[in-house]
């Protein structure tokens, strides 16, 4: 017992014991942290590439184990929470990816991108097309296009640009599927979707109505062509005269006025155009007044 007491009172012994205890504590802490970092957890992942707006089925989901530290963000931990949901409209889930929470949505929460980012005051229109009129299926969402019109106004054949710099929101096939959302399936374009301000929306809608009405008369002819703004529109008929967009606005109004059951639509369009012109003039006048006040203030400051 005396030897043990003498041994413990030795400063060198105490120092060595202290070092050993510290090393043991450090090793235990390090081992614990390593174990935590490398602890395996069950995860579900996509065993194939999943395209946007695709329903998740049993065949698409597999299970594995990975270190928990490898996972960044919230993810689905239960198999039943994955199968039956849809990949988001703007999300392609890569093969091997874990099913993170923001990748999947319920069917009722699945938005249509056509209506997702429409500017305030604009309304969405759909325009019938095919593989030829979309330049060999080369017009895609995000492209900027112009709309040209060619028609007979009395005996005169005219053509020109009615709307310019219109962004294509979507290209869909006849069943409403986005043509470019799934590269593994060949789809034929049937409709272009785009948005226009209220007045232009009414004008274009009314032009379509006038076109249908014109079909009743074999002598009438109206054609609308969509042209990428990187391309030049070339009119092949030498009899055609080029006109401005205002020409077509007046044409639509005149035709609507002549259709008996469209007086209400004609009045609505006329009121919208007058309101737009009124707002435009107000903006010009306000801008002019602001400029005059700024110039007056600058002159006063210079005279001081």
Secondary structure, DSSP 8 states (H G I E B T S, - for coil): -HHHHHHHH-HHHHHHHHHHHHHHHHHHHHHHHHHHHH-EEEEEEESS-B-TT-B--GGGEEEEEEEGGG--S-B---GGGTTT-EE-TT--B-TT-B-BGGGEE-GGG---GGGTS--TTEEEEEEE--TTTTTTTT--TT-EEEEEEEEEETTEEEEEEEEEEEEEEEEE-TTS-BTTS-TTS-----EEEEEEEHHHHHHHHHHHHHHHHHTTSTT--EEEEEEETTS------TT-EE--HHHHHHHHHHHHHHSGGGHHHHHHHHHHHHHHHHHHHHHHHHHHHHHHHHHHHHHHHHH-
